[in-house]
Amino acid sequence: MIAVALSGGVDSAAAAIRLHEEREAIMGVTFVFGESNPPPEHIERAGSLCAYLNVRHTVVDASSPFTAVMDYFCREYLAGNTPNPCVVCNRDIKFGLFLKKASELGAERIATGHYVRKAAEGGRTWLGRAREMNSQEYFLGMLSQEAIRLSVFPLHDTTKEEARNLAASAHVAIHKRDTSQDVCFIGPGGYVPFISSCTGYHSCPGDILDQRGLVIGRHRGALFYTIGQRKGLGMGFGKRVYVLDKDMKKNTVTVGERAQWPYQSFFMEQVNFMKISGLKEPREVRIKVRYRQEARDALLIPAPDGRVEVRYEGMFSPGQLAVAYDGREDILCAGFIRSPQKNIHVISPWCPKE
């Protein structure tokens, strides 16, 4: 028996239909993470699909364990990092808790509507890029070997458009705008009001600094900015500038040109090895430091404390996930970006356009 995670959206519906067409024994499971998450109509759609397929549908209240994901989100932002709650949710809830609940319901495996390719060899299981242009393996970079082994990804060779057609063939009425959100618990106001409502933290204006520490402007609150950000700085500098650093305690944001980016490497922490079982010597890889990015060249270097140093010339945001790939676009390992190492050189001053 395979338990299929049904969110009420196109992707999970297509995954269930694909497995049903392949004559797999399935059941549908819908997780509720909080009020209107997912919306009631999505739960109803999931139930209607199961009725159409003549399979069991179970709704699981996961609101209590899901609070840990929201706490992590707030905690990381207030520490000055840029968290990726979907990665943590996938690891702990959608593949962690789900496996436990599926077993309790009598299922041996689970399935989701993620666009991702699965492979195995030599006792290792791993994920890689799927056929769909917006492949989602990046978000699953922290899955354990057991989670991958017990998971099925029916949409590994399916495009989004093909998934829509598959859902339509089963008369699943889903509006084209009903697609997955990056952060399902954030309302239309954005993440800052959410953090304020959860923690009581209130962002206030502060100084924008240049690389010399000189005040060159004012910002609306350090919480509104992420390291590496270029757009939405709220000031015209007469040149393209980026957020190079921020200090939540001092409520300052440091900006500069791309050439002034002060980091040449970072550390991967909580490293999850996937296609490889470990790292004993430096290895050249392709790496992504955010989802909507093409993988770029990097060098992995094992550190004695279990972390992995990543020599990388691009910009990145501490707290985000770094995913290392081989030439076949398979995930070698992944980990959270921490402790960037600064270049040792004198940075020439610059002034904003008056």
Secondary structure as the mmCIF struct_conf table of DSSP 4:
data_model
#
loop_
_struct_conf.conf_type_id
_struct_conf.id
_struct_conf.beg_label_comp_id
_struct_conf.beg_label_asym_id
_struct_conf.beg_label_seq_id
_struct_conf.end_label_comp_id
_struct_conf.end_label_asym_id
_struct_conf.end_label_seq_id
STRN STRN1 ILE A 2 ALA A 5
BEND BEND1 GLY A 8 GLY A 9
HELX_RH_AL_P HELX_RH_AL_P1 VAL A 10 GLU A 21
TURN_TY1_P TURN_TY1_P1 GLU A 22 ARG A 23
STRN STRN2 ILE A 26 VAL A 32
STRN STRN3 GLY A 34 GLY A 34
TURN_TY1_P TURN_TY1_P2 GLU A 35 SER A 36
STRN STRN4 ASN A 37 ASN A 37
BEND BEND2 PRO A 38 PRO A 38
HELX_RH_AL_P HELX_RH_AL_P2 PRO A 40 LEU A 53
TURN_TY1_P TURN_TY1_P3 ASN A 54 ASN A 54
STRN STRN5 HIS A 57 ASP A 61
HELX_RH_AL_P HELX_RH_AL_P3 SER A 63 LEU A 78
TURN_TY1_P TURN_TY1_P4 ALA A 79 GLY A 80
HELX_RH_AL_P HELX_RH_AL_P4 PRO A 85 CYS A 89
HELX_RH_PI_P HELX_RH_PI_P1 ASN A 90 LEU A 97
HELX_RH_AL_P HELX_RH_AL_P5 PHE A 98 GLU A 104
TURN_TY1_P TURN_TY1_P5 LEU A 105 GLY A 106
BEND BEND3 GLU A 108 GLU A 108
STRN STRN6 ARG A 109 ALA A 111
STRN STRN7 ARG A 117 GLU A 121
TURN_TY1_P TURN_TY1_P6 GLY A 122 GLY A 123
STRN STRN8 ARG A 124 GLY A 128
BEND BEND4 ARG A 131 GLU A 132
TURN_TY1_P TURN_TY1_P7 MET A 133 ASN A 134
HELX_RH_3T_P HELX_RH_3T_P1 GLU A 137 LEU A 140
TURN_TY1_P TURN_TY1_P8 GLY A 141 MET A 142
HELX_RH_AL_P HELX_RH_AL_P6 GLN A 145 ARG A 149
TURN_TY1_P TURN_TY1_P9 LEU A 150 LEU A 150
STRN STRN9 SER A 151 VAL A 152
TURN_TY1_P TURN_TY1_P10 PRO A 154 ASP A 157
HELX_RH_AL_P HELX_RH_AL_P7 LYS A 160 SER A 169
TURN_TY1_P TURN_TY1_P11 ALA A 170 HIS A 171
TURN_TY1_P TURN_TY1_P12 LYS A 176 ARG A 177
BEND BEND5 ASP A 182 VAL A 183
TURN_TY1_P TURN_TY1_P13 CYS A 184 PHE A 185
TURN_TY1_P TURN_TY1_P14 PRO A 188 GLY A 189
HELX_RH_AL_P HELX_RH_AL_P8 TYR A 191 THR A 199
STRN STRN10 GLY A 206 LEU A 209
TURN_TY1_P TURN_TY1_P15 GLN A 211 ARG A 212
BEND BEND6 GLY A 213 GLY A 213
STRN STRN11 VAL A 215 HIS A 219
BEND BEND7 ARG A 220 ARG A 220
HELX_RH_3T_P HELX_RH_3T_P2 ALA A 222 PHE A 224
TURN_TY1_P TURN_TY1_P16 ILE A 227 GLY A 228
BEND BEND8 LYS A 231 LYS A 231
BEND BEND9 GLY A 234 MET A 235
BEND BEND10 GLY A 238 LYS A 239
STRN STRN12 TYR A 242 ASP A 247
TURN_TY1_P TURN_TY1_P17 MET A 248 ASN A 251
STRN STRN13 THR A 252 GLY A 256
HELX_RH_3T_P HELX_RH_3T_P3 ARG A 258 GLN A 260
STRN STRN14 TYR A 263 PHE A 273
BEND BEND11 MET A 274 SER A 277
BEND BEND12 LYS A 280 GLU A 281
STRN STRN15 ARG A 283 LYS A 288
BEND BEND13 VAL A 289 GLN A 293
STRN STRN16 ARG A 296 PRO A 302
TURN_TY1_P TURN_TY1_P18 PRO A 304 ASP A 305
BEND BEND14 GLY A 306 GLY A 306
STRN STRN17 VAL A 308 ARG A 311
BEND BEND15 GLY A 314 GLY A 314
TURN_TY1_P TURN_TY1_P19 PRO A 318 GLY A 319
BEND BEND16 GLN A 320 GLN A 320
STRN STRN18 LEU A 321 TYR A 325
TURN_TY1_P TURN_TY1_P20 GLY A 327 ARG A 328
BEND BEND17 GLU A 329 GLU A 329
STRN STRN19 ASP A 330 ASP A 330
STRN STRN20 ILE A 331 LYS A 342
HELX_LH_PP_P HELX_LH_PP_P1 ASN A 343 ASN A 343
BEND BEND18 HIS A 345 HIS A 345
HELX_LH_PP_P HELX_LH_PP_P2 VAL A 346 PRO A 349
#
